[in-house]
Amino acid sequence: MTVFYYDHTFEGLLTAVFDAYSRKTFPDRLLKPGEPAPLFTDETHTVVTREDCAARVRTALQQKLPHEVCNMLMHVWLSELAGSDELLFRYIRKTFDRKQTVSLNFGDDDVLEVQKIARKVSHEALYLKQFLRFQKAADDVFFAPVRPRYNVLPLTVDHFADRFADQQWVIYDLRRKYGYYYDLHCPREVTFTLETDALLSGRLDEAMMAEDEKLFQDLWKGYFTALTIKERLNPRLQRQHMPVRFWQDLTEKQ
């Protein structure tokens, strides 16, 4: 058994692909540094992430695969599911080793699994666009906490930059402890070293809110209540289209 250790970044994974072809040795397992090697491991290799090598692999993939398939591979990476990196490695290797495009081989288990995971991640990104709610802070910056099942914030940030281009905002992933700040020009990744109550709970307290934020929240709740037709309530259908795990950050559900 051959084990490759890498830094668990996407560039590191692409560098691992480059190293495998350079060494003509392909890993059976991909592990993080410090993880114990499986029993009966014959060979280990530590991958040093190199941007130029990763770029060469990325360019080769873009030449071999349609754009939408390359997007699917990134969706699988952002799923953060256990074993997704090894799945991607196998898929990439099949892409390079076969003359015909692997993306059309629907009898291949890896092809089907990549499509299945990519579809789930895409749905999660759509949920985020639908259920994100901003809160206006006293400094006129809009704050939105999110807790997506998968790491879909990079897939949605351009949408919010286009949709809310005239206001400053921070969208923060409370689960992964990073977010994006939009300064009216472009979004950039940010992390907060100090975990305030807002970052822990996802709700701004009234002292941090803009003067009219509480009023707008009450108006939105009233609008939501006024539109509700009690005789047509269908909690099961509501949970199907609006998963309960998003409710804690929805203003109308507070």
ABEGO torsion letter per residue (X at the ends): XBBBBBAGBAAAAAAAAAAAAAAGBBBABBBBBGBBBBBGBABBBBBBBBAAAAAAAAAAAAAABBAAAAAAAAAAAAAGBBGAAAAAAAAAAAAAABABBAAABAABAAAAAAAAAAAAAAAAAAAAAAABBBBBBAAGBBBBBBBBABBAAAAAAAAAAAABAABBBBBBBAAAGBBBBBAGABBBBBBBABBBAAAAAGBBBAAABBAAAAAAAAAAAAAAAAABBAAABBAAAAAAABBAAAAAABAAAX
